[in-house]
Amino acid sequence: MKPKAYESSDYAGLVCKNAKFYYGHEETDGDEWCFTAKFNGQKIKIPSSKLNVKDPWNCGECLLMGIGWVLTKYKISGEG
């Protein structure tokens, strides 16, 4: 499976063989948009305020920072 990246004004995502990453309006914590990652049978959810980005409305930047946090803290393997 080849990676698939997508982005719009209110969401961005990346789908890979072993993981799925998303940031945008479909995942929230109260009124706050969230980054989510699914891999190794688990789901990680990070509110935008915890991503340490300059602009929480920049979905591409939030997606990249979320992926960065996941790569820093977790080992990704197996099916997504």
C-alpha atoms as one frame of an Amber mdcrd trajectory, in Angstrom:
protein
   0.000   0.000   0.000   1.337   3.369  -0.994   0.869   6.243   1.530  -2.065
   8.581   0.929  -1.964  12.178   2.160  -4.957  14.498   2.039  -5.752  18.022
   3.221  -8.593  20.529   3.180  -9.271  23.765   5.044 -10.599  21.952   8.129
  -8.727  18.617   8.190  -5.564  16.821   7.098  -4.556  13.189   7.182  -2.085
  10.517   6.222  -2.909   6.838   5.705  -0.034   4.322   5.590   0.189   0.544
   5.667   0.835   0.453   9.421  -0.818   3.640  10.697  -3.448   6.333  10.168
  -3.019   9.968  11.222  -5.668  12.708  11.236  -6.118  16.282  12.450  -9.303
  18.275  12.102 -12.921  18.998  12.829 -14.087  15.358  13.026 -12.012  14.663
  16.153 -12.613  16.985  19.097 -12.158  17.231  22.835 -14.936  19.597  23.853
 -14.560  22.564  21.491 -10.907  21.828  20.714  -9.819  20.049  17.527  -7.545
  17.035  18.010  -4.851  15.016  16.291  -5.439  11.255  16.272  -3.216   8.332
  15.390  -4.246   4.698  14.990  -1.586   1.975  15.011  -0.776  -1.301  16.790
  -4.456  -1.650  17.764  -4.453   1.584  19.755  -5.768   5.109  19.233  -3.863
   8.170  20.424  -5.699  11.504  20.732  -3.865  14.813  21.295  -5.756  18.129
  21.658  -4.410  21.014  19.560  -3.313  22.915  22.690  -0.838  20.097  23.492
   0.734  20.004  19.995   2.780  23.197  20.550   1.922  24.760  17.172   1.746
  28.461  16.319  -1.608  28.195  14.532  -4.120  25.488  15.567  -6.124  26.275
  12.400  -3.201  25.212  10.181  -4.243  21.595   9.721  -1.094  20.563   7.853
   1.197  21.887  10.596  -0.917  20.247  13.307  -0.865  16.933  11.454   2.925
  17.049  11.103   3.461  17.960  14.757   1.137  15.160  15.854   3.041  12.656
  13.719   6.264  13.996  15.211   4.979  13.422  18.759   3.881   9.884  17.881
   7.248   9.060  16.310   8.996  10.452  19.394   6.950   8.453  21.912   5.818
   5.207  20.231   7.156   2.361  18.140   4.889   1.829  15.122   4.723  -1.649
  13.644   2.148  -4.157  12.389  -1.160  -3.283  10.772  -2.795   0.153  11.267
